[in-house]
Each structure stands twice: as C-alpha cells, then as structure tokens.
C-alpha cells in the first residue's frame, strides 16, 4: 500500500515537474517553431495543391492535363516527406515517408519517359500513401489555421502580461478604446501601481506555463496526426 502511494506521489511530482518546466525545455521551442512553420506551410501546400489539381482537371481534354495531375501528386508526396522530416527534427516524432518516395528506383534519380517512367507513374497513382498524402494536405491546412490563430494570440497575451511592470505607466489604449494616461489597462481593470503590475506579471507567469503546455500539446497532436496518416500508407507496402 505504501509502495503504491509512493509510486503515485512520484508520478504526480514528475508530471508537475514536466508541466512547470515546459518553458525551460529546448523541445518547447522546437514545438513552437514547428507551429510557426505550420501556419505558413499549411496555407502554401493547400493553395499549391488546389491550383495544380484545378489546372490538371481543367486541361484533361488536352495533353497537358494528365502530366499536371501526376506532377501534383508527386509534389504532394514530396510535401509528405518534408513534413515527416520536420516532425522528426522539431517535434522528435519519427514518421515514415510515403511509399512512392521509398522506392529505390525513384531515389536513383529522374525517371525519363519509357517503361520505367510508366512504372513510376503507376506506382505513384496506386500507392495508398499517395492519397493519404493528399489527405495530409487537408489536415495540414486545418492545423495551419489553428496555429495561425492560437500561436500569436497566446504569445501576444503572454508578452503583454509579463511586460506589465515595465509599461504600466505608459499610455495604453484599452479594450474599451479609451486612452488611459499614467496607467496600463487590462480589459476593464486599470493597473496604476507597481504591486498591481507585479500581480499581473505573476498571473502572466502562470498563463505562460499553461500556454506553453497547450502549444506543446498542439504541436504533438499535429505531428501525431500526420504520423497516423503516413503510417497507414506505410502499412500498405
């Protein structure tokens, strides 16, 4: 019984240490960098895919449509490979690259038109991981919007709260659009003294710890979602 209680206490302390120490861990800033890149890359991936697919489908009646669609699918698997590397480098989650890119014949270099070229196209189109990579584009787009909203919002609020003792005497426009001179306004509460400013900063420290852990969780959720998609493609080999 005592051994069980000691184990539970040790687990609680370890969890608490992990939560409180999040702002001091190097991994945290890798996760933040991953979210910042996601906010940009997710938009670019989606726009590129929509443009490529639209052009390919629109030009199917010509000789250009099919090559554009094949090229778009090939680029999509390249995106999936890039995402696997980013997740590994920044979030430390290993992800299998798409089946098409793991083929030795493709790694050897550019496949020119001919028998090998047709084999490569068939391999690309029939590989399950290729279509899961298309799904990855959609998932990444959703996470890019979330990251674009959550990341700057949490960082801005954290910076504002922690900076209160240094700027509370400067001019500030509150949420009510009224200019307060000689005070720092937080919503409808006006910070006028140093103790109040220090109290706000103390609350800011708590907010930072919570925000950092939320960002860590968001980064891992995003990387794990991609890992599940690409692992499904790897299992089809």
ZIZICOR-V192495 format. One record per backbone hydrogen bond with DSSP energy under -1.0 kcal/mol. CO is the residue of the C=O (numbers start at 0). NH is the residue of the N-H. If there is no record, write none. Layout:
co:CO nh:NH
co:CO nh:NH
//
This chain:
co:0 nh:4
co:1 nh:5
co:2 nh:6
co:3 nh:7
co:4 nh:8
co:5 nh:9
co:6 nh:10
co:7 nh:11
co:8 nh:12
co:9 nh:13
co:10 nh:14
co:11 nh:15
co:12 nh:16
co:13 nh:17
co:14 nh:18
co:15 nh:19
co:16 nh:20
co:18 nh:21
co:20 nh:23
co:21 nh:24
co:25 nh:29
co:26 nh:30
co:27 nh:31
co:28 nh:32
co:29 nh:33
co:30 nh:34
co:31 nh:35
co:32 nh:36
co:33 nh:37
co:34 nh:38
co:36 nh:40
co:37 nh:41
co:39 nh:43
co:40 nh:44
co:41 nh:45
co:42 nh:46
co:43 nh:47
co:44 nh:48
co:45 nh:49
co:46 nh:50
co:47 nh:51
co:48 nh:52
co:49 nh:53
co:50 nh:54
co:51 nh:55
co:52 nh:56
co:53 nh:57
co:54 nh:58
co:56 nh:59
co:58 nh:61
co:58 nh:64
co:63 nh:67
co:64 nh:68
co:65 nh:69
co:66 nh:70
co:67 nh:71
co:68 nh:72
co:69 nh:73
co:70 nh:74
co:71 nh:75
co:72 nh:76
co:73 nh:77
co:74 nh:78
co:75 nh:79
co:76 nh:80
co:77 nh:81
co:78 nh:82
co:79 nh:83
co:80 nh:84
co:81 nh:85
co:82 nh:86
co:83 nh:87
co:84 nh:88
co:85 nh:89
co:86 nh:90
co:86 nh:92
co:97 nh:101
co:102 nh:106
co:103 nh:107
co:105 nh:108
co:113 nh:117
co:114 nh:118
co:115 nh:119
co:116 nh:120
co:117 nh:121
co:118 nh:122
co:119 nh:123
co:120 nh:124
co:121 nh:125
co:122 nh:126
co:127 nh:131
co:128 nh:132
co:129 nh:133
co:130 nh:134
co:131 nh:135
co:132 nh:136
co:133 nh:137
co:134 nh:138
co:135 nh:139
co:136 nh:140
co:137 nh:141
co:138 nh:142
co:139 nh:143
co:140 nh:144
co:141 nh:145
co:142 nh:146
co:143 nh:147
co:144 nh:148
co:145 nh:149
co:146 nh:150
co:148 nh:152
co:149 nh:153
co:150 nh:154
co:151 nh:155
co:152 nh:156
co:153 nh:157
co:154 nh:158
co:155 nh:159
co:156 nh:160
co:157 nh:161
co:158 nh:162
co:160 nh:163
co:162 nh:165
co:162 nh:166
co:163 nh:167
co:166 nh:169
co:171 nh:179
co:173 nh:176
co:177 nh:173
co:179 nh:171
co:183 nh:190
co:185 nh:188
co:188 nh:185
co:190 nh:183
co:192 nh:196
co:193 nh:197
co:194 nh:198
co:195 nh:199
co:196 nh:200
co:197 nh:201
co:198 nh:202
co:199 nh:203
co:200 nh:204
co:201 nh:205
co:202 nh:206
co:203 nh:207
co:204 nh:208
co:205 nh:209
co:206 nh:210
co:207 nh:211
co:208 nh:212
co:209 nh:213
co:210 nh:214
co:211 nh:215
co:212 nh:216
co:213 nh:217
co:214 nh:218
co:215 nh:219
co:216 nh:220
co:217 nh:221
co:218 nh:222
co:219 nh:223
co:220 nh:224
co:221 nh:225
co:222 nh:226
co:223 nh:227
co:224 nh:228
co:225 nh:229
co:226 nh:230
co:227 nh:231
co:228 nh:232
co:229 nh:233
co:230 nh:234
co:233 nh:236
//
